């Protein structure tokens, strides 16, 4: 195997891993493959080039790039003199992870807290019912709702910590055991 073949295989192996990783979270593998192509690109890449490299349609790339933009994994960049769209990958995985987790937990908190508040109001009304069985069921449900509410308050604190953690991670330089920057590790 030539050195060029080894380089290509190393790159393709990681692109394939990105595809399988995205699939673990319910996304199509092609989203991870698109991200991988952009991750390794030395300059912004157009939809046509991505489609050509992956052997998929430009429409498939366009739809999935929008998903990646929404996840903050890629961003559109302007190229002087061109009307085409070009994209580049966000290479800071901590930044991606923190944004995804923060956004998803924040949405989950909003949805669940609204349901908790509505449920508590309804259970208060049922608690005044003349039917003792309904009142007892309402009390049992209310205990579960209160437990859930406490857990979601904890989740809210986790979201706040992720925000603080993002600031910390952005200031950390990763070093190996010999104190080399991550870009230097394994390369001579």
C-alpha positions as CSV (number, residue, x, y, z in Angstrom):
1,X,0.0,0.0,0.0
2,X,1.4,3.4,-1.0
3,X,1.7,6.3,1.4
4,X,-1.0,8.1,-0.5
5,X,-3.3,5.0,-0.1
6,X,-2.5,5.0,3.6
7,X,-3.4,8.7,3.9
8,X,-6.6,8.2,2.1
9,X,-7.6,5.1,4.1
10,X,-6.8,7.0,7.4
11,X,-9.0,9.9,6.3
12,X,-11.8,7.6,5.1
13,X,-11.7,5.5,8.3
14,X,-12.4,8.6,10.4
15,X,-15.1,9.9,8.0
16,X,-16.8,6.4,8.3
17,X,-16.5,6.6,12.1
18,X,-18.2,10.0,12.0
19,X,-21.1,8.5,10.0
20,X,-21.5,5.6,12.4
21,X,-21.3,8.0,15.4
22,X,-24.0,10.2,14.1
23,X,-26.1,7.1,13.4
24,X,-25.9,6.2,17.1
25,X,-27.9,9.3,17.8
26,X,-30.6,8.5,15.2
27,X,-29.1,10.6,12.3
28,X,-28.4,9.2,8.9
29,X,-24.8,8.1,8.4
30,X,-24.5,10.6,5.5
31,X,-24.7,13.5,7.9
32,X,-21.6,12.2,9.7
33,X,-19.9,11.6,6.3
34,X,-20.6,15.1,5.2
35,X,-19.2,16.4,8.5
36,X,-16.1,14.2,8.0
37,X,-15.4,15.6,4.5
38,X,-15.7,19.1,5.9
39,X,-13.6,18.3,9.0
40,X,-10.7,17.2,6.8
41,X,-11.1,20.0,4.2
42,X,-8.3,22.6,4.3
43,X,-10.6,25.3,2.9
44,X,-14.4,25.7,2.7
45,X,-16.1,23.2,0.4
46,X,-19.2,23.6,-1.9
47,X,-22.1,21.3,-2.0
48,X,-21.2,19.9,-5.4
49,X,-17.7,18.8,-4.2
50,X,-19.1,17.1,-1.1
51,X,-21.7,15.3,-3.2
52,X,-19.1,14.2,-5.7
53,X,-16.7,12.9,-3.0
54,X,-19.4,11.0,-1.2
55,X,-21.3,9.8,-4.4
56,X,-24.6,11.2,-3.2
57,X,-26.9,13.9,-4.7
58,X,-26.4,17.6,-4.2
59,X,-30.0,17.7,-2.7
60,X,-29.0,15.1,-0.1
61,X,-26.0,17.1,0.8
62,X,-27.9,20.4,0.9
63,X,-30.6,19.0,3.3
64,X,-28.1,17.4,5.6
65,X,-25.8,20.4,5.7
66,X,-28.7,22.4,7.0
67,X,-29.1,19.9,9.8
68,X,-25.4,20.2,10.6
69,X,-25.7,24.0,10.6
70,X,-28.6,23.7,13.1
71,X,-26.4,21.5,15.3
72,X,-23.6,24.1,15.0
73,X,-21.3,21.4,13.5
74,X,-20.7,23.4,10.3
75,X,-21.1,26.9,9.2
76,X,-21.7,28.6,5.9
77,X,-18.8,30.9,4.7
78,X,-18.7,33.5,2.0
79,X,-16.3,33.1,-0.9
80,X,-15.4,36.3,-2.8
81,X,-16.6,36.2,-6.4
82,X,-18.9,33.2,-6.0
83,X,-22.6,32.9,-5.6
84,X,-22.4,29.3,-4.4
85,X,-22.6,28.2,-0.8
86,X,-19.4,27.0,0.9
87,X,-19.1,25.3,4.3
88,X,-16.5,24.5,6.9
89,X,-16.6,22.3,9.9
90,X,-16.5,23.3,13.5
91,X,-13.5,21.4,14.8
92,X,-13.9,22.0,18.5
93,X,-15.8,18.9,19.6
94,X,-16.3,20.3,23.1
95,X,-18.0,23.4,21.7
96,X,-20.3,21.2,19.6
97,X,-21.1,18.8,22.5
98,X,-21.8,21.6,24.9
99,X,-24.1,23.4,22.5
100,X,-26.0,20.3,21.6
101,X,-26.4,19.2,25.2
102,X,-27.3,22.7,26.5
103,X,-29.9,23.2,23.7
104,X,-31.5,19.8,24.1
105,X,-31.7,19.9,27.8
106,X,-33.0,23.4,27.8
107,X,-35.8,22.4,25.4
108,X,-36.5,19.3,27.4
109,X,-36.7,21.5,30.6
110,X,-39.1,23.9,29.0
111,X,-41.4,21.1,27.8
112,X,-41.3,19.1,31.0
113,X,-41.7,22.1,33.3
114,X,-44.8,23.3,31.4
115,X,-46.3,19.8,31.8
116,X,-45.4,19.7,35.5
117,X,-47.1,23.0,36.1
118,X,-50.2,22.0,34.2
119,X,-50.3,18.6,36.0
120,X,-49.9,20.2,39.5
121,X,-52.9,22.6,38.8
122,X,-55.0,19.7,37.6
123,X,-54.0,17.5,40.6
124,X,-54.8,20.3,43.0
125,X,-58.3,20.4,41.5
126,X,-58.7,16.6,41.8
127,X,-57.4,16.8,45.4
128,X,-60.7,18.6,46.2
129,X,-62.8,15.8,44.7
130,X,-65.4,14.2,46.9
131,X,-64.1,10.8,45.6
132,X,-61.6,9.4,48.1
133,X,-59.9,7.1,45.5
134,X,-59.4,10.0,43.1
135,X,-57.9,12.1,45.9
136,X,-55.5,9.3,46.8
137,X,-54.5,8.8,43.2
138,X,-54.0,12.6,42.9
139,X,-51.7,12.5,46.0
140,X,-49.7,9.6,44.6
141,X,-49.4,11.3,41.2
142,X,-48.4,14.6,43.0
143,X,-45.6,12.8,44.8
144,X,-44.2,11.6,41.5
145,X,-44.6,15.0,40.0
146,X,-42.7,16.6,42.9
147,X,-39.9,14.1,42.5
148,X,-39.7,14.8,38.8
149,X,-39.7,18.5,39.4
150,X,-36.7,18.1,41.8
151,X,-34.8,16.1,39.2
152,X,-35.5,18.7,36.5
153,X,-34.3,21.5,38.8
154,X,-31.1,19.5,39.0
155,X,-30.9,19.2,35.2
156,X,-31.3,23.0,35.0
157,X,-28.2,23.3,37.2
158,X,-26.4,20.8,34.9
159,X,-27.2,23.1,31.9
160,X,-25.7,26.1,33.8
161,X,-22.6,24.0,34.6
162,X,-22.3,23.2,30.9
163,X,-22.2,26.9,30.2
164,X,-19.4,27.4,32.7
165,X,-17.7,24.2,31.5
166,X,-17.7,25.6,27.9
167,X,-15.8,28.6,29.0
168,X,-13.3,26.5,30.9
169,X,-12.8,24.0,28.0
170,X,-12.2,26.9,25.6
171,X,-9.2,28.0,27.7
172,X,-7.6,24.5,28.1
173,X,-4.8,23.4,25.8
174,X,-4.6,19.6,25.6
175,X,-1.2,18.2,26.2
176,X,0.0,14.6,26.1
177,X,2.2,13.1,28.8
178,X,5.3,14.7,27.3
179,X,3.7,18.1,27.4
180,X,3.3,18.4,23.6
181,X,0.4,20.2,22.1
182,X,-2.3,17.9,20.7
183,X,-1.4,18.9,17.1
184,X,2.1,17.7,17.6
185,X,1.3,14.3,19.2
186,X,2.4,11.4,17.1
187,X,3.9,13.6,14.4
188,X,7.6,14.1,13.9
